[in-house]
């Protein structure tokens, strides 16, 4: 049977195992991890929105340029 390794969490270059942390510290770690995931997701969404906006702006610029040549 394989031995279960303790979950190690690194904070400010220092390692902690779960049994070294209080309940409050574990909760705070969970909040930080959740916020990191949300920040990553928001950045991803922002990249998509920026590319979409740029595409629409390019279409508008092209349309305006065609209108001036007609």
N, C-alpha and C positions, 0 to 999 in steps of 0.2 A: 504494500500500500504506500502511495506517495505521501510524503509529508506536506502539509499545507504551509506555505510560506506566509509570513505576516505581511499585510498590506503596508508598504512603506510610502509615506508622503513626504515630499521634499518642499520645505518652505524656507526661503532665503538661504539656500545652500546648506540647510541642516535637515537631516532625515529624522522622521518620527514614525513610530508604529502606532496603529490605532489604539493599542492599550495604554499608550502614553498620553492620549488626548482626553480631555473632558468632553462631556456631552455637548456643551456649548461650543467648544472648539470644533468638534465634528460637524455641528450644524453650520458654523461659519464657513468651514471648508466646502460644505455642500452648496452654500449660497454662492461662494466665489466660483466654484466649478460651473454652476448653472448660469451665472452671469457671463462667464467666459464663453460658454456655448451660445448664449444669446447674442453676444457681441460678434462672434464669428458668423452667425446666421444673418445678423443685420448687415455686416460688411458685404456678405455674399449678395444679399438683396439690393443693397445700395449699388454694387457693381452692375447688377442687371438693370436697375433703373437708370443708371447713368448711360449705359450703352443704348438702351431704348430711347432715352431723351436725345442722345446724339444722333441716332438714326432718324428720328422725326425732324430734328433741326436740319439735318442734311437734306431730307426730302423737301422741307419748306424752302430752304435756300435754293435748291434746284428748281422748284416750281416757280419761285419768284424770278429767277434768272431767265427761265423760259418765257415768262409773261413779258419781260422787258424786251426780248428779241422778237416777239410777234407783233 
